[in-house]
Amino acid sequence: MSMRYTGPNADYPVYCCRSDRDQQGSAMCQEVRALAVDTLVERIVLDALVPDQIEIALAAAGQLEQESRQLERQWGLRVERARYEAERARRQYDAVEPENRLVARSLERAWEERLRAVEAVEQEHARWHVQEPLLIGPAERAGLQALGENLPRIWNAATTSAADRKRILRFVIREVVLDQKRTRGEVWFKIVWRTGATSEHHVQRRVHTYRDYIDVDRLRQRIADLNAEHKMDGEIAAILNQEGFVAARGCAFKGENVWLLRTRWGIPTVLPSKSTAWTRIRYAGPMGASQFRAQRLSSA
């Protein structure tokens, strides 16, 4: 994905995938608002690089290093065996009498096959090296430990530029894969760490309508349940905010949001057995509340 900037001052970052448009002339594949993703990636990196987590990661890396050394020895034996077979085939070819052409051609073919086998094993060995996780030496280990102790202070320092933070991220992250089409209302992303490990995460999208909301069924049910408990719309909004719900456009819920959603979803106000003035206000909605307050002021 590439980056573009939107907004009145062209300072609002958006990740966008233009491959379909550039290669096929079709619509842009997808766009992802960058700020929410960047904030979550930043928190994940800072949490992963606290000293305790670094010690755990280094211990795991040490175990991987031991396993890698064992596999390296096995690969070394395979390569050595293939080269030995090729060398023996060469010696057999050199030892044959020149006038024995049939035997010479047969031994030459065998030698060529052994050479191809050596080449194949060496190529497999090289591919294995590329796929192996990054091995951490003493210098890198000490650097990581120092980074874990100083990173929060360095990251939040006024003298640390955005470019410096990017360099820190590239030190521990190989790439981040984004997809906002996988699940309704959220951006799924995968972090590929420099160690070869991966972790999957998601962040709620800002959407224009509740049709695209991340968990609209659970939100509707929660509002209906709180409404059945005779909660006011403002109380429902406060509870939703406490429970981690976020409104469609990424802001906190307010009483007006709840009233509009109840109206749209046909969730009627549950009236208590004995009607009160405040019940009549809630039933009338936001406009009724304003009228009621105006009436009280005029009669005072």
Salt bridges, closest charged atoms under 4 A:
ASP22 OD1 - ARG21 NE 3.76
GLU31 OE2 - ARG4 NE 2.57
ASP47 OD2 - ARG43 NH1 3.64
GLU65 OE2 - ARG69 NH2 2.65
GLU72 OE2 - HIS125 NE2 3.11
GLU72 OE1 - HIS129 NE2 3.10
GLU85 OE2 - ARG81 NH2 2.93
GLU85 OE1 - ARG88 NH2 3.00
GLU87 OE2 - ARG90 NH2 2.49
GLU87 OE2 - ARG91 NH1 3.95
ASP94 OD2 - ARG90 NH1 2.51
GLU122 OE2 - ARG83 NH2 2.66
GLU124 OE1 - ARG78 NH2 3.34
ASP164 OD1 - ARG167 NH2 2.24
ASP179 OD2 - ARG182 NE 3.83
GLU186 OE1 - HIS202 ND1 3.13
ASP215 OD2 - ARG218 NE 2.70
ASP217 OD1 - ARG220 NH1 3.14
ASP233 OD1 - ARG262 NE 2.86
ASP233 OD1 - ARG282 NH2 3.54
GLU243 OE2 - ARG222 NH2 2.70
